Amino acid sequence: MPYDVFAEQNADQENVISDKSSRTYDGDGYSIRYEVSGKWATGFTAEISMTNTSERTVEDWRLRLPVVNGQVSLWNATLESEKDGMAVIKNAGHNADIAPGSTVTFGFTGEEAFRGFPENITLISIQIRLIRILTV
């Protein structure tokens, strides 16, 4: 089943906030917070929280992001694919939909020292594809 992009935020845009332990990507209808909760010489732990700020449910979400820190294991999500330095993280089933005003969080560990936040993260949803088909 094809998927279309729900939203994307690039690092060079004004509404990206970064500090030593977190970065927030705000876009049209969503907010994504990438937070590093622990660092050591050979790895780190992080969580990504996605908040739906739109009036429509984000259905069957996926997140596409560059693999900049060697993710190893995930919780509350699964690795759907990884190719050419890009990973697609898929919902865990029990958290497939993000209702308006709701937040879904998943976490992971990195296999090497934290090297920085991705330049962009793309939230993908089947709902947008269905809306486009119905409104065309």
C-alpha positions as CSV (number, residue, x, y, z in Angstrom):
1,M,0.0,0.0,0.0
2,P,1.6,3.4,-1.0
3,Y,2.2,6.1,1.6
4,D,2.6,9.8,1.2
5,V,4.5,12.3,3.3
6,F,2.5,13.8,6.1
7,A,5.0,16.5,7.1
8,E,8.7,17.3,7.0
9,Q,10.8,19.8,8.8
10,N,14.3,20.8,7.7
11,A,16.9,22.0,10.2
12,D,17.5,25.3,8.4
13,Q,14.0,26.5,9.1
14,E,13.3,28.9,12.0
15,N,11.1,26.8,14.1
16,V,13.7,24.1,14.9
17,I,14.9,24.3,18.5
18,S,18.1,22.6,19.6
19,D,20.1,22.2,22.8
20,K,22.5,19.7,24.1
21,S,20.0,16.9,24.8
22,S,17.0,17.5,22.5
23,R,15.8,19.0,19.3
24,T,12.2,19.8,18.3
25,Y,10.9,19.8,14.7
26,D,7.6,21.7,14.4
27,G,5.7,21.4,11.2
28,D,2.2,21.8,9.7
29,G,0.0,19.6,12.0
30,Y,2.7,18.0,14.0
31,S,5.6,18.4,16.4
32,I,8.4,15.9,16.9
33,R,10.8,16.0,19.8
34,Y,14.0,14.0,19.7
35,E,15.5,13.7,23.1
36,V,18.7,12.0,24.2
37,S,18.3,10.7,27.7
38,G,21.6,9.0,28.3
39,K,25.1,9.2,26.7
40,W,28.3,7.2,27.2
41,A,31.5,6.6,25.2
42,T,30.1,3.7,23.1
43,G,26.4,4.5,22.9
44,F,23.3,6.4,24.0
45,T,19.6,6.2,24.6
46,A,17.0,8.5,23.1
47,E,13.2,8.9,22.7
48,I,11.2,10.5,19.9
49,S,7.8,11.9,20.7
50,M,5.4,12.8,18.0
51,T,2.5,15.1,18.8
52,N,-0.4,15.5,16.4
53,T,-1.3,19.2,16.4
54,S,-3.8,18.9,13.5
55,E,-7.5,18.2,13.6
56,R,-7.2,14.8,11.9
57,T,-5.9,11.5,13.2
58,V,-2.5,10.4,11.9
59,E,-3.1,6.8,10.9
60,D,-0.6,4.0,10.7
61,W,2.4,6.3,11.2
62,R,5.9,5.8,10.1
63,L,9.0,8.0,10.6
64,R,11.7,8.4,8.1
65,L,15.1,9.7,9.3
66,P,18.8,9.5,8.5
67,V,20.7,6.9,10.5
68,V,23.4,9.2,12.0
69,N,24.0,7.4,15.2
70,G,23.7,3.7,14.5
71,Q,20.3,2.7,16.1
72,V,20.4,-0.8,17.6
73,S,17.2,-1.6,19.4
74,L,13.8,0.0,19.5
75,W,10.9,0.0,21.9
76,N,7.3,1.0,21.1
77,A,8.2,0.9,17.4
78,T,9.9,-1.4,14.8
79,L,12.5,-0.9,12.1
80,E,10.6,-1.3,8.8
81,S,13.6,-0.7,6.5
82,E,17.1,0.8,6.4
83,K,18.7,1.6,3.1
84,D,21.3,4.2,1.9
85,G,21.6,5.7,5.4
86,M,17.9,6.2,5.8
87,A,15.7,4.3,8.3
88,V,11.9,3.9,8.3
89,I,10.6,3.4,11.8
90,K,7.1,1.9,12.0
91,N,4.5,2.0,14.8
92,A,4.3,-1.0,17.1
93,G,0.6,-1.7,16.3
94,H,-0.8,-0.7,19.7
95,N,0.3,2.9,18.9
96,A,-0.5,3.0,15.2
97,D,-2.7,6.1,15.2
98,I,-2.1,9.5,16.8
99,A,-5.4,11.3,17.6
100,P,-5.6,15.1,17.5
101,G,-3.8,16.5,20.5
102,S,-2.2,13.1,21.4
103,T,1.4,12.1,21.6
104,V,3.1,8.8,20.7
105,T,6.6,8.1,22.0
106,F,9.2,5.4,21.1
107,G,12.7,4.9,22.1
108,F,16.0,3.4,21.0
109,T,19.6,2.8,21.8
110,G,22.5,3.8,19.6
111,E,25.5,1.5,19.1
112,E,28.1,4.3,19.1
113,A,28.6,7.7,20.7
114,F,25.9,10.3,19.9
115,R,27.1,12.4,17.0
116,G,24.2,14.8,16.7
117,F,20.6,15.2,15.6
118,P,19.3,14.4,12.1
119,E,18.9,17.4,9.8
120,N,15.3,16.3,9.0
121,I,12.7,13.8,10.1
122,T,9.7,12.9,8.0
123,L,6.4,11.8,9.5
124,I,4.4,9.5,7.1
125,S,0.7,8.6,7.4
126,I,-1.7,6.6,5.3
127,Q,-4.5,9.1,6.2
128,I,-3.1,11.8,4.0
129,R,-3.1,9.5,0.9
130,L,-6.7,8.6,1.6
131,I,-7.7,12.2,1.9
132,R,-6.0,13.1,-1.4
133,I,-7.8,10.3,-3.2
134,L,-11.2,11.3,-1.8
135,T,-10.8,15.0,-2.5
136,V,-9.5,14.8,-6.0
